[in-house]
Amino acid sequence: MALPSYRPTQLLAAGAIIFAATVPGSAQARATVTVADYERAEKFMNYNTTPLVSNGPVRATWLPGDRFWYRNTNATGSEFFLVDAVKATKAPAFNHAAVAAALTTAMGKPAAATQLPFTQITFAADSLSFWFDNAGKRWTCDVQGKQCASADRPAPVPNSELSPDGKYAAYIKDWNLWVRDMTTGTDTQLTTDGVKDYGYATDNAGWISSDRPVLKWSPDSKKIATFQQDQRKAGEMYLVNTTAGHPTLRAWRYPLPGDEFVTMIERVVIDVDGPKVTRLKMDQDQHRSTLCDDVKCGGDWVDVQWSPDGSQVAFVSTSRNHQQANLRVADAGTGAIREVLEEKGETFLESGNGRVNWKYLPGSNEAIWFSQKENWGQLYLHDLQTGKLKHPITSGEGNVTQLLRVDEPTRTVYFQGVGKEAGRDPYFRHFYRESMDGKPAQLLTPEDADHDISLAPSGKYFVDNYSKPDTPSTSVLRDQTGKVVLPLEKMDISRLLATGWKPPMPITVKDRGGVGDLYGLMYRPTSFDPSKKYPIINNIYPGPQTGSVGSRQFSAARSDTQAIAELGFVVVQIDGMGTPWRSKRFHAAYYGNMGDNTLPDQVAGMKELASRYPWIDIDRAGIYGHSGGGFATAAAMFRYPDFFKVGVSQAGNHDNRVYEDDWAEKWQGLLEKKSDGTTNYDNQANQLVAHQLKGKLLLAHGSMDSNVPFYSTLLVVDALIKANKDFDLIIFPNRGHGFGGEPYMVRRRWDYFVRHLLGAEPPPYELKGAPPAPTSTQ
């Protein structure tokens, strides 16, 4: 066999370097793909399709008195509306033409009524005026548009957390916690013994970090619950930038699976007025949560809840392996801890999808606890003093996904759930209310669709945006019984349809055992011809925290799936076993064996589709994905080398022993080293099966990826070289984790499938409408 030759090639403005492996004598018959084909494909990228969608969905910003405003886009621009739920009225939020004229005068440059220089506004308490920030100024306009005036924008406190009453901003300085009085500007140091790697409220999970403090203010704005984060003995990660001259080393704490020392937290309560620091009377706690692989999820410290009077704080401690969760209540004044309840599981424990579902109810001396102990995610009512179970609140098939409100006076819970409506897509979210005393749940969103809910603070009304992947959104205002109070918007996709756009096709296939149903989407060329044969490409994200499809809401584009289809492919996304939103058994299907990556389900599903649709050429199967999808893509090429012929693997965490501790230890378990030198992590390490590669594989990674360090891909590269395997590699200098949508990567991905799966030579092309590539992503 002739050895491959490698030649570095200068590549466009993205600054990437590709080492392309070519094997003499590997030429094959070529089809024809033209620049026009690439132009048609780019037409279906999100930056081209999204602007063609008008009217909804409604993103409500709720105001006092059950009112809200929202900004609606249309063919000519946008407009702002103010809705009064009690009166069931909708009207322009202000006089757009008059405000535009006033701003034209005040700002000294033209402003149009449908192209105003803001997208976010804040109403005054009387709703007679509003303000917005623009170019370092704060502009205030009356709603009649009689006058707009500017003032210097109030100096924000960078990376701070504002107290509920707005009087204080908490921030970190020199590893200690401080507050600024927003009225006087006075700064007060709250802690004094914070040092590097042992600071207060510091935010670092290794794979993600920020300068914002992690804390929870008490409702009365007098206390702060937070922690002193101990990373003094945790291992470090290192990255070096690319530059002309001496590079800069970035080093930070990044624990790995199996490390003896990982990040720990010491919980404290801080009285702002003292200031006084009270340490909770417990040992160091794990840096874990019940929701994600960080203590902070979605910008919120999720597992901490205050009592209304600020005298107590409830929290959940999660074990290192996520198999034990303890609900505890602390006395904020003394630091005394009271154990409430404990749950243990054989695999990972979670408390919801996107938000925690446990609820601290000191007023009734109860706690709502979420558990999947009986396979489905349900709510259970416990006694707050003894921890004993009173009774289940919810029951039956399907999951509670998000507990959105607890109405204590009426003892009613409001929650989103999935899989509870027979005959519907089990991923469609619906909204329910149910008595805490176990009476049957009431469905508040009857339409067969996925419902995206925005609940009013009062709980009396909610905005419901409902749609399907192939059905545009309808937005309505409903009351707490589910009755439609006011129609809001109906999405208009006529301009999108005029381009020839077609929605993806929902699909259902059987799982690896041929028993259970799997759900997904399929994309075909808009010029689809059933008499032709199309190669099939799998766009994969294997979970375990999400799946390939993602949201079931309508979207004009889902990454570049339709764009790739336009080049002459069928593209599929299938949510296999091991992904969430279904039963616990479904979600834990490959616990302890992350090398599974849902691949048996992907292969079975693709074969079933090919047997169902003769226009799918199953002998030309490709796969691509990013991050966990990059991990799964390489695994597919190595573990199913006779099935998958071409793969594009981006930013893959190919061996989770070099990825952050929380992630792997939750899904794979604690690292165990065996007497023969093997470990329980060997079954997921891509480099150990890389020698099985037969097809064409493109690997890509950012050199400054602080989420999945690029050493992960280098492990695979090293194994492929040792096995004398041909492969292609792109390193994106100074890029972080999110390069997958950069124009250069998108174009190279298309080229790779066109050349190696379609058998055509890709034309010279540069994506024209995409946002410019960054010069550096640290």
N, C-alpha and C positions, 0 to 999 in steps of 0.2 A: 504493500500500500504506500502510495506517495505521501510524504509528510506534508502537512499544511504549511503555507508560508504566510507570515503576518506582516502587514505594512500599515504604519500609522498614516492616517488621512486627516488633513485639515478640514474641519467641519464648521461652516457657517458661524453666525454671530453667537450662537448658544455657547460656544467655547468648549464643546465636548470633544473628547478624543475617542476614536473608535479603533479598535484593533480587529480587523476583519479577516477571518480565516477563510482561505480559498483552497480548494482541493483540485489539483489538476485533473482534467478529464471528467469533471462533474457537471458539464453543461447539459441542459435538457431543452426540449422543444419549448418555445416561448409563445404565449398568447400576446395580445396587444392591449395595453392600458395606456391611455393618453392623458395629457394635461387636462383636457375637458372632463375626463372621468374624475380626476382629483378635485377639480373645481366643483363638480357636482357633489362630491363627497363632503367637501368643506362647507357647502351650503347648509348641511344638516348638523353642523357643530352648534353648541348651545349659544355662542355669541351671535350667531346668525338667526337661530330659530326663536329664542326667547323674546327678542324685541317684536316679533310678529304676533305675540299673544296679548290680548287685551282683556280687561275687566276681570279682575280677581286673580288668585284668591285674596280674600280680605284679611289683612294683618291688623288686628284691632289693637289700639292703645287705649286702655280703659281709663276713664276719668271718674271723679266722684259723681254720685247720683245716677249710677248705671248709664252713663254716657260713654261714648268712645269716638275717636277719630280714626280714619284710615286714608291712605293715599292710593288712588286707583290710577293705573296706567291705561291709556287708550292709543288709538292710531296716531294722534297728534301730539301726545305728551302725557301729562298727568293732571289730576285734580284731587283736592282734599275734601272729604266729607265728614260731617259731624252727625252722629246718630244718637237719638234719645230713645233708649229701650223702653222706658216707662210710657212715653207718649207714642211710641212706634212711629217715629218720624226720622227722615233722612234728608239732609240739606247740605249745600256747600258749607264748608267749615268757615269760610270767609269770602269776601268779595274778591275773586281772583283777579279780575281785570283792574280793579281799583288798587289792589295791593301791588300788582305788577307796575302800574303807573307810579305809585308812590316810591317803590324801590328804584325804578329807573331814575327818578329825580334824586333820591337820597344817595344812591350808590354811584351815580354818574355813568352808568352803562345800561344798555337796554335789558329789560326783563319782560318776558312774555307771560301771559296768563297761564299758558299750558307748559311753560318751560321755566318755572320759578327756580331761583338759586338755592333751593333747599329740598331735602326729602324728609327731614325730621323736624317737628315743631313741639314746643311746650306751651300749653295754654296757661294763662293766668288763672287765679282761683275763681274769678268772676266770669271767665271765658270770653271777656270782651276784647282781649288782646292775646297775642302769642309772641314767642321769641324763637330765634334760631341763630346758630353760629355760622359765620362765613368770613373767611380770610382774616381770622384773628379778632373779629369784631362780633359783638352780640347785638343783633338787630331786633327791635321790637316794633310790631305793627298792630294797629287796632283792626278788628275784624271787618270794619267797614272800608278799610283802605284809605282813610283820610290822611294818615301820616305814618311814616316809618322812620325811626330814629335809631342811631347806633351809639354804643358805648364800648369802652374797652371790655373785652371778654374777661370775666372773672378768672383769676389765675387758678387753674385746677391743681389739685394735689396729685402728682403723678403716682400711679400704682397704689391707689388707696381704696379703702372700703368705708363708705359713708354710713354713719349711724342712722337708725330709722327716723329720728327726728331731724336729720340733716345738719345737726350742730357740730358734729365731729367727723374728721376723716382720719382713719387709722392707717398707718404706713410703717414700713420697715426702714430703719437707718442703722447701719453698722451692726446688723444682726439683732437689733433690739426693736421693740415695738414702741411707736410714738403715736400721739394724736395731735391734730391741729384743730383748734377752735375756729370754726369757719366764720364766726362773727368778728372775733378780735385778731385772728391770725396768729395767736399764741400757740407755740409748740410745747408739748409736755412729753417727757420720756416716761414710759410706763414700766419698762424693764431695764435692768442694768447689767446683767451677767451674761448676755448673749455674746457669743464669739463665733468665728468662722466654723462652719459645719456643726454648730450647736446653737443655732439662733432661734428666735421666736417667730412663729407664724410663717416661717420660710417655706417656699413652694418649690420643691424639687422631687420629682418622682424618677429621676434618671432619664427616662425617655422623653419627659416633658417638664418644663420649668418656667417660672415667671418671676417677676419682681413684686407681684401683688401679694399681700398677706393672705394667709388662709385662716379665717376666723369666723365667728358667728356672734353678732351683737345681740344683747338681750333686748326684748321689746321696748323697755323703758330707756334704752340708750345709755345705761349706767354701767354695764358690765360687758366684758368680752370673753367669750370662750375661745381658747386657742391652744397652742402647744409649743413646747421647746423641742425642736427637731434635732435628734442626735444622729449625725452621719460621720462622726469622728473616726470610726473604724471601718466604714464602708469603703469598698473598692472604688477606684477611679476609672473613668473613660477618657480617652485622648483622641483628639482630632487635630490635624494640621492643615491650614489653608494653603492655597496655591497662589503664589505671587512671584514677582521678579525680585529676588533678594531673599533675605532671611524670612522664613515663614513664622506665623504666630501659632503657638501651641494653645489649644483649648483643653483644659482639664477640669473635670467636675465629677462629683460623686454619682456613681451609676452602679448599684448593686446588681449582681447576676445570680441566677439560680444556683443553689448549692453553697453560696457564700456563707461563711460562719457568721459574719457580721453584716446586717442589712440596716436600712434606715428604720429608726424607732422614734416614737413620739412620747413626750411626757406632758400629759394634759394639765392645763392650768385655767383658772378663772381670774380675770383682772378687773378690779374695781377702778374705774377711770378717775373718780374723784380723789382717791387716796394720794397717788395711786397705790394699790395694794395687790400683790400677786399671791393667789392661793393655789397651792399644788393639790391636785386630786390625790387622795390617799390610795394609790395603786402603783403597781410596777409599770415600767415602760410598756407602752402599747405598740402593737404592730402598725406600720404605715400601710394600712389597708382600708378598704371600704366594702360595703355590701353591693355596690352598683358598678364600679369600674375598676381599672387597675391604677388607682390613685386615691388619695383621700378626698381630693377635690374633683368632682365630676360635673361637666357643663358649667364651670365657673362657680360652683357652690360646694361648700363643705357639707356633704349630704347627710351624714349620719349623726348630726347634732341638732337637738330641738330644745328650746327654752320653755320653761313654764311661763304663763302670761305675766306673773308678777316678778319674774327674774330671780326667784329665790332658789330654783333648782334647774339643772340642765340634764337632759336625757341624752344618751349616746349609745351607739352600738360598737362593740369591739369585735373585730374579725381576725381570726387566726391567720398565721402566715400562709397556710395552704388553702384558706377560704372554706374550710370544712367545719368551722365552728363559729357561731355568732352569739354574742352575749349582749342583751339589753340591760343597761345600767342607768341608775339615776344618781346624780351627785348633788350634794348640798353646796350651793355656790359660796356660802359663807365660810364653811369649815373644811370643805374638800372631802367630806365623808362620802363613801360610796355604798350604794345599796344594789345588790344583784336582784334583777327582776325575773328574767327568763333566759334560757339557753337553748340553742338548737344545734345539733350535730348532723352531719350528712356524710355519705360515703364518697360523694364528689363535691363539687363547688356549690356553695350557697349564694343565692342572689336575692335581692329585695324588690325587683321591678325592672321595667324597661324604660330607661331614660330619666327616671326619678325613683326615689325610694318610696316604698309603700307602707312602711311602719309609721305609726302615729302615736305620739305621747299625749294622753288625755288626763291630766291631773285633776281637772274639774270633776270628772266622774270616777276618778280613781281606776282608770282603765288604760289599756294599751291595745292598739290594733297592730297585729303582727302578720306579715306576709310570709307564706311558706309554700313550697312545692313538695312538701312531704308526701302528698298523695298524688303525685304526678302533675297535677295542674296547679297553677299559681292562684292561691286563694287567700282571702282575708280572714283572720281569726281574732276573736275578742278575748283578751286576757285580763285578769285582775292585776292591777298595777302593784299591789302590795305583795301578794303571794306568787304572782306569775302564773297561776293556774289558768288553764283554758276554761272560759265560760261556755263558748259555743262558736262554731264556724259562722261567719257572716255570709260568705259567698260559697257556692257549691256548683257541681255539675262540670261538664266538659268545657274547655276553653279557659283562658287565663285572664286574670286581672293584670293589666299591664301598667296602669298608672292610677293611683288614688289621687284624685284632683281636689277633693274637698270633703271635709267632715263637718256636717251641720249638727253640732252637739245638742242644741235645744230640741231639735226634732229627731235626733238620733238617726240621721240619714247620711249615708256615704254616697258620693258621686265618683264614678270611676270609668276609665276607658278599659275595654276588654277586647280580646280577639278569640275567634274560634267558637263563639257561643251561639252563632246563628247557623243552623243546619243548612247545607246546600250552598253556602257562600264561601268565597275565598277566605281561608282561615287566617290570613294576614290582614284582612280588612279590620280596621279599628272601629268600634262602636262605643257609644256613650250610654251609661246606665246610672240609675239611682236605685238604692236598696236600703232597707231598714237595717240598722245595726243589730236588731233583734232577730234577724234571720228570715224575714218575709221575702217572697219572691222578688227578683230584680225587675225593674221596669226599663225597657229599651226606649231611649230618648231620641235615637237617630235611626229611623226605620229603613231608610233607603239602602239598597244593596250596593254599597260603595265603601271606600275608605274615608273615614270622617276625621278631619283635623279640627280640634276643638280649642277655642279660646274662651275661658270661663270668666265671667265678671267677678270682681272681688266679693260682691254681695252673695254670689251664688244663684241669683235669681234669673240670670240670663246667660246665654252663651252664643258665640258666633260659631257656626258650623260650615266649614268648607269641605264638601264631599265630592269625590271624583274617583276614577279608576285610571290605571295606566293608559287605557285606550278611550277614556271618556273625560271630556273637559270638566272643570270645576264649576259647581254651583255653590254660591255663598248665601246663607240665610241667617237671620237672627231668631233664636228660639228662646222660650221661657223654660223654667225649671221642670216643666212637665213634658217638654219636647215639642210643644205647639209652635208652629212657625208664626212669629210675631211680625216679621218684616222681611221680604226678599231684599237682598243686597246687590249681588252681582251674578251674572251668568257669563262665564268665560266665552270670549269670541276668538275662534281660531281660523276664521275665514281667510285671513292673509297668509297664515301658515299653510293651509290646505291649497292655496293657490300656487304654492311652490312645488306641489306634487308630493308633499310630506304625507306619510301614512303612519298611523300609530303602530307600536309593537303589538305582537299577537300574544295574548296570554296562553300559556301552555300548562298542561298537567301530565306528568309522567310517573311511572312507578319507581320506587326506590330500589336499592341494590338487591333486596330480597324479593322484589316483585310483588310486594304486598301493600305498602303505604304509598300515599300520593305525595308527590313533590310538585312544587309550583314554580313557575318562572315566566320569562318573556322571550320571544323570538323576534328577530329583526330580519326583514328581507329587503332586497333592493326595491326601490320604488318602480323600477322597470322590470319587476319580477316576471319571469317566463317559466311556467310550470313544465314546459317541455325540455328545459335545460337542466344540467346538473351543477349544483353549487357546493363548493367546499364549505365545511361547517367549522365555526370558530367559537370557542367557549370563553366568555369573559367571566372570570372567576374571582370571588372573594369567599373563602371557605369558613369565615367566622373565626372563633366561636362566638364573638360578641355581636356579629351581624351577618348578613348574607350577601349574595351576589346582586340581588335585585334592589335592595334598599327600600325606599319609600314606595308605597302603593298609590300615592297621589299622582295625578296627571303631571307629566313633564314633557316639554317640547323636545328635550334631548336628554339622554342619559349617557354622559361622557361621549365617547365617539363610537358607540355601538352602531347607530344607524349610518354614520359616515363610513365605517368599515364595510357594512353591508352594501353600500352603494358601489363599492369597488368590485363587487361580484361574489359576495359571500352571504351565507346565512349565519347570523350571530345569535347565540343563546346565552341566557343567564338563568341558572337553576339553583334554587336554595335547597341544598342537600341536607342530609342528616348531620347533626352537629351544630346547626345554626339555631338561633333563638326564636321566640314567638310561638313555638309549638309546645308540645308537652315536655316535661323534664326529661323523660326517657329519650325523646327525640334529640333534645339539646345535648345531652350527655353521651350521645351515641359513640363518640370516639374519644371520650375522656381518657387521658393517659397514653394516647396514641395519636398525637397531633400530625404525624406523617400521613394519616388517613386523608386529611384535607378535603373530605367529602368526595374524593375522586371516584370511589366505586359507584356513587350515585350519579356523578357527572357522566361517566362512561355509559352506565345503564340507560340514563335518560337520553343521551345523544343517540345511542343505538335504537332505542324505541322510536325516537322521532324519525330516524332514517327508515325504519320499517314502515312507518305510517305515511311518510312523504317521499315518494320516489325521486323528487328533485334534490334531495340531500345526498351528497357524495360522502359517505361515511369513511371512505378510504383516504380522504383528504381532510383530516381533522387537525385543527390548531387550537391554541389556548393562549390567553394572556391575562395578566393581572398585576396589581401594584401592592407593595407591602405584604400583607398576608396573602394577597393574590399572586404576588411574585414568588413567594414561598411555595404556594400550591402549583404554580405554573412549572417551576423547575421540577418539583416532585412528580408532576404528571409526565414530564418528558423522561424522567429517570425510571419511574415505576411502571409506566405504561408505554414503553418505547415503540411497540408495534402498533399502537393505536394513535397516539398523538405524534404528528409528523413535524410540526413547527410550533415553537413557543417563544413568547416575549415576556421575560421575567424582570420586573422592575422593583428595586428597593426591597428585595425579599429578606425576611428574617429566616434564613435557610437552616440555622441551627439555633434553637432558642436558649442554648447554653451561653450564647453571646448576645442575648437580648435581655431586657429588663426582668428582674426577679419576679415582680408581681404577676406579670402576664403569664409566664410559663408555669410558675408554681400553682397558679389557679387552674390551668387547663391540663397540664401534664403531670402535676403532682410535685412533691419535693424530690430533689435530685438524690438518687440512690446509686452509690458506686458498689459494684459487685466484686466478689473475690477474684473473678477471672478477668477483671479489668474493664468489663462492659458496664453500661449504666442503663437505667430505665429511660434515658433520653435518646438512646441510639436509634430507636424506631422512628424518630422525627428528623434526624440529621441528614440533610440532602447530600452533603459531601460523601456520605458513606455509600450512597447508591448512584453517584454521578457517573461511575464507570459503565452504567447500563445505557447511557445515551446513544441513540441511533439517529435521531432527527436533527433538525436545525434549531439551535437555541441562541437567542440573543439575551444577554444579561445586561442590566443597566443599574447604576447606583450613583447617588450624589456623594461626593468626597467629604462633605461636611454634614452628613446626615446624623443628627444628634438623637433621632428617634431609633432608627435601625442603623447602627454604625456599619460603614461599608465593608468592614472586615468580614461580615457575614457572607457577602458575595465573594470575597476573596478566598474564603474557605472552599467554595464550590469551584472557583477558577483554579485553585491549586490542585484539587482532586481531578479536574478535567485534564489539566496538563499532564499530571502523573499517569492518567489513563490514556494519554495520546489521542484525546477526543477533539474534534473541530468544534469551535463555538465562536460566537461574536460577543464583543464587550464594549459598552459605552460607559465611560466615567465622566460624570458631569462635575467639573471642578467648581468648588465653592458653593455647591448646591446642597440644600437640605433634603428633607424627605419628600417634598411635594412637587417634584419635577415632572410627574407623569403627564401633566396637561400642557407642558411647554411645547411650543410649535415644533421645535426640532424633534423632540421625543415622539410626538404624535405622528409626524411625517415619517420618521424612521420605523415606527411600528407598522404603519400602512405599507411602506416599502417592503418590509420583511415578509409580510403575508402575501403581498402581490408577487414578489419574486419567488418565494419558496413553496407557497401553497397553491397559488393560482397558476404559476409557471409563466409569468409575464415579466418583462423588464420595466420597472417603474420609471416614469418620466422625471426629468428634473423639475422639482416643485418646491415652493416655499409657501407655507400657509399665510394667507394675505390678511385675514381679519382678526387673527388671534392677538391677544395682549402680548406686548413685547416680553421676551425672556428677561429675568432679572440678571443683573451683573454679579450678584452674590446673595446667597441664602445661608445665613449662619445658623 
